[in-house]
Amino acid sequence: MTKHYVLAAGGTGGHMVPAAALATELTRRGHHVALVSDARGVRFPGLFDGIQTHVLPAGRFAGGPLGYAKALREMWRGRAMARQLYRDARPAAVIGFGGYPAMPALLAAFAAGIPTAVHEQNAVLGRVNRLVARRVDAIATSYDRTERLPERLMGKTHLVGNPVREAVLALRSRPYPLLEEDGIFRVLVTGGSQGASILSKVVPAGLAMLPPAFRRRLQVTHQARIEDIDAARALYAEHQIAADLATYLPDMPEQLAWAHVVIGRAGASTIAELTAAGRPAILVPLATATDDHQTANAREMTAIGGARTIPQSRFTAVELAKQMQKLGLDPVALENAAGRARSIGRPDAVSDLADLVESLDAPPARLPVPRRQQKAAFA
């Protein structure tokens, strides 16, 4: 039976990628889907092609009393716009993926009696999801343990994992790249969609401290910020390390396919992709992440032996070189680490999430019929 669903997500990649994966799966199942986000979210290239998108105002609670007052006004205005959208579209359910832009859509759904769920990508329940957790009908999580999720809500909590792109999921069927004792050792360095300056400073210097025989084997692909890329390129060249640098890697799944080890942040999408593909990593959690959620994200993968985590305060060239030698000088141990990373991947995340969404049976419509019939938002 064809239904209409609204997906509400904040404008960052961590929220938008799983929302896009669910949109694709629900559309494949014959449903109609619309996205509610902010101006940033609807501009992500290629994620929501063919999906109706709606920009709603949503304030961010910051800046003291005046900032809070402005945010509340924007939230209320966004809620009113979402209610009008629901009158036209009659969604079966509204699914939130976190971020302040998801809040107006969920508030409108509560007022309209529309079933709701939220998906949490991180190992710590995010602020918006914490605010609405008590009122939603279901909570989908990505980790066995989710901090700041009240015990009393476990009855409606479902572990599904964090959906990843199909191109990344396809890597599960490909073996870990062959690593011969004297062969090329491929390193992928990525700091997320915005890059990470500390990686551009520490990684070239750390790799330069490796034994010459190991250093000569390296082939580095490094995503860097535009303001850091020239300095990082010069460091690699100075130490004769083969390296390709770019501010954006459009073929990230293919880069991940050939990587022997990944050095990067511990964002939710990064962890999900590493465990889906089965790639060992050296993780440097973002020190300023809200509630230190990146450190929490890295714990499961680190505990099982699929990654090594270095706090940003201790992420130095010396420490990186030490960890790289431990990983790279034992091909068997490295392949075992890849297998451990893969063992905690959740390849059925998007299917399980779609099943959960479909189970949110919509009650009979409780909204008043518009005085003037308008074209449905999902037509």
PANU-218447 format. One record per residue (C-alpha): residue in one letter; z, y, x. Coordinates in steps of 0.001 Angstrom, whole numbers, plus 524288, in hexadecimal, padded with zeros to 5 digits. Layout:
<pts>
AZYX...
</pts>
This chain:
<pts>
M800008000080000T7FBC680CFD805D0K806B1816CF80796H808158247780D13Y81139826FD81888V815858336681F4CL81945832B882DAFA8216C83E15832BDA822D58403184156G8267684AB184B27G81BED84FFB853FET81EC7848658608AG817E483C388653FG8242C834018640BH824268364F85564M815838372385310V810EC82AB8859F9P818E682121851AFA81573828D284577A80706827A3848EAA8087A8191184B4BL80EB78174783DE4A8043481FB18378AT7F9B9816F383D62E8008580A95838D2L8030680F6D82AFCT7F4F38140A829EAR7F058806C482EA5R7F84D800B7823AFG7F10D808FC819B7H7FADB813E08177DH7F9008229A817B3V800AC82A32821CCA80383838848244FL80A7C83ED882FBCV81453849E482EC3S81763850C583B98D8173985DEE8425EA80BC0864BF848C7R80DA085D0A8556EG80DCD84FD584EBEV801238512284735R7F9D6854D3853ADF7FC458485C85B5DP7EE7E8441885F47G7E9C68378E85911L7F6BF8332085353F7F4618365A8450CD7E5A88363384393G7E267833F78353AI7F0788363C830E3Q7F3D5841CF82832T7FD1A84AFB82F16H806238557B829D2V80D8085FCE83187L81AB68635A82BCFP8240186DC5830DBA830548684B836FBG83A358707783E41R8417986BE684A3BF8502F86D7C849BDA8528F875C1855C6G85509883DD85963G8621688646852FDP864BB88AB0844F7L857F6892218438AG85042886A6848D6Y8572287D4183F9EA8549588610833F8K8462C887028375EA8455B878418393CL84B6E875D182BE1R841BA87F0282565E8366B8781E82C05M83BC786AAE8286BW83D2A86EC281A44R82F6487441819FCG82A39867AC81FF2R831CD85FA28160CA82B7A8672D80ACDM81DF4864F48107AA820C48567181240R825358554080412Q8185185B1C7FFB2L811238516C80844Y818AA8463F80208R8158284B167F455D8072C84A147F7C4A8078283DBC7FFFCR81274835827F9F4P815FC82E4880693A81C33820D8805E5A824F98245D81164V8273782EA981BD8I829A982A0F829BDG82FF4832F3833DDF82E4A8315884289G837D883BAB8471EG836308499C84B8AY8394D8559F8437AP82BD5855E883CDBA82F7F849178361BM83B4084F1482F66P834A7856D58244CA82C9184B0182055L838A88425C81F99L840B084C8D8184DA835E684DBA80E3EA8355783EF380CD7F8440A83E4680A72A842E88489D7FFCCA837758418D7F988G83D77833FB7F9C9I832CB82EA0802A5P836AD8231880B6AT83885826C28199DA83A1F820A5826FCV83B6B825B4834C5H836DC81FC68417FE83EC68223484DCFQ8374F820B585A81N842A6822C7863D5A84F0781B40866CFV856EC826C1861A7L8551782B0A85390G84E9883865853DFR8543C8448784D98V84B6D84522841B1N84CA18368D83F4BR85B6B837CF84058L85B508428A83618V853C083A4C82C40A8582782C8582FD8R8621682B6F824E8R8583D82F2F81A66V84C128278681E54D8495C81A06818D9A8467881396825FDI848188163D83479A83EA880FEC83E1FT8433880F1784C3CS83CC080BE885931Y8482D8062B860EBD8525E7FBBE85E73R85CAA8063886065T85ACC813EB85B18E8656581D8885E95R86A91827358547EL8666281E6284963P8726A81C7F840B6E876C480E8383E9AR8774A810B882FE3L86874812A982FC5M8651D805CC8365EG862787FF6682949K856098074E827BFT852458074F8361AH846B27FF3283ACBL842DF7FC88848EEV8340E7FDAF849ACG831438038185711N828F780F3B85A95P81A7380E3485723V810C18102386232R802268123E862B1E7F976806608609BA7F3598084E86E0BV800C7806CB8744DL8046D7FB4C86BB7A7F8007F47E8700FL7FD607F42387DF7R806D97E95187A00S7FB677DFE087A6CR7F7D07E3F388848P7FF207DE35893E0Y807047E66C89D33P7FD587EB4A8A789L7FC517E25A8B33BL804677E7628BE94E800F07E1678CBA2E809C47E3078D755D8006D7EC5A8DE38G7F8F87F0FB8D24BI7F8697FE148CB66F80532802258C50DR8028F80AF18B968V80CC5814D78B536L80BE781CA38A896V813FD8291B8A7F6T8157B82F9989AC7G81F1C8397E89590G81B37838F888747S811FF8420F8801DQ8171984DF388781G81842847C7894E5A8249D8495289D17S82600852678A8C1I8307684A3B8AF4BL8274A83E858B003S81CF5846C28B6B2K826CB84B0B8C0EDV82E3883E728C368V8241D833A28C1B4P81A86837BC8CC80A825E6839EE8D5E5G82C3A82D008D247L81FBC8251E8D3B7A81D8882BAF8E0E1M82A37825818E5AFL82567817A28E356P821B980F278EF0CP813E9812608F3BCA80E89804F28F027F8136B8067B8E22CR80F34814A88E13FR801418114F8E4F4R80070807E38D977L80406812118CF47Q7FAA58170E8C4F0V8017E821768BCD3T7FD64827358AFDAH805E8832F48AD0CQ8069083B608A0DBA80BD8848B48A4B0R80DBD8561089EE7I8030685FBD8A1FEE80C8A868318A9AFD810B185C828B203I80408855418B425D7FEF185C378C05FA80BC985AF78C7BCA80D1184C988C41AR7FF0C849E08C846A80198850598D567L80DCE848048D795Y8066083B638D4F4A7FB6883FA28DDF0E804CF8436F8E8CDH80A5E835B28E8F7Q7FD1882F1C8E6FFI800C2829028DA02A7F52E826288D12CA7F7E282D9A8C4A0D7F09F8325D8B891L7F73783D948B179A7F48D8435E8A424T7FB9F84B8389A13Y7F77F8421488F4AL7F3E8833B188FA8P7EB0D830C38840CD7EA1C82268887F0M7F8CA81FFA888BAP7F81B812168831AE7EE6180E3588DA2Q7F689814B88981FL8023D80D2189332A7FA598008F89353W7F7E9801788A1FFA8051A806DC8A621H80E417FE2E8ADE5V8199D807928ABCFV81B98813EE8A3CFI8240A81F7C8A7E0G827758285189C8ER8309382D9489259A837818252688843G8322A82AE787BC4A8317B821F986FFDS822A38209B8704DT822C281DD387EF1I82CC5812E287D75A8257680D34871D7E818A280CFA87962L81EA58074F885C8T8250D7FC2C87E44A8191D7F9D4875D5A810567F8A6881CBG81A777F25A88AAER81AE17FBD289616P826A57FDBA89F17A82B1B80B978A127I833A8815178A877L8391481DEF89DE1V83E7282BA889FA8P8446F82FE58929AL842D983E2E88F26A85009844408920FT84EEC84E6D88737A84ABA8450B87C72T85281846E986FF4D85EA283E3186FECD859B58386787CC6H8515B82F568748AQ847FB82BDF87FA8T852FA825858874EA8563681D9687B2FN847D081A148798BA847558147A88753R8536280BD288637E84D627FFE687FBEM841B97FF38888E3T84A5C8016D894C0A854AA7F78B89099I84A9E7ECBE88F13G844AD7EF7989C74G837EC7F5B78982DA83B0D8031C89DBAR8436C80A828A754T8497C8170F8A271I84C79822788AB72P853F882DEE8A56CQ84CE783AAA8A7F1S858A983FAB8AFB7R8569C834888B963F847D2834328B936T8449A8372F8C75AA839AD833078D072V84302829F28D79BE847A3823618CB1AL839CF821C48C5FBA8353481BC68D2DAK84087812308D28BQ83D8880DDE8C497M82EEC80CE78C747Q8315C803E18D2D9K83A1D7FB2E8CAB4L82F947FA098C072G823277FA3D8C855L826287F15D8D3C7D828687E55F8CB3CP81C7A7E2958C2A3V823467D7538BBADA82F0C7DFBD8B816L826087EA8C8B36CE81E727E14C8AAA0N82B527DC008A563A82F837E9E78A240A822C87EBCF89AD7G825A77DF9B892EBR8335D7E45188FD0A82E1C7F16B88B43R824497EA82882A3S82EC67E1A287CD2I835457ECFF875C6G828AF7F2E1870A5R827437F340861EAP818B87F14C85F6BD81A957F015850B0A821447FD5684F6BV816BD8040D8477DS814BB7F85083E9AD823547F6E383C54L824AE80563839A5A819628050882FFBD81FB47F96082923L82C478011F827DCV8251080CEB8227FE81DCB804A681888S82AC27FEFF813EBL82F9280C7380FD8D82B9A80AD0801B4A82981817F87FB6DP830B181A2D7EE89P8297281F987E2CBA8250782D727E526R8300D837017E285L828D1843667E5A6P8237C84C147DACEV814D684B987D8DAP80EBF858187DE14R80AB7861B07D38AR7FD3D862317D951Q7F79C855837DE7CQ7F38D8573D7EC89K7EB9E84EB87F562A7F49A844977FB6BA7F83B8476180972F7F3CB839E080D52A7E6A8839F580664
</pts>
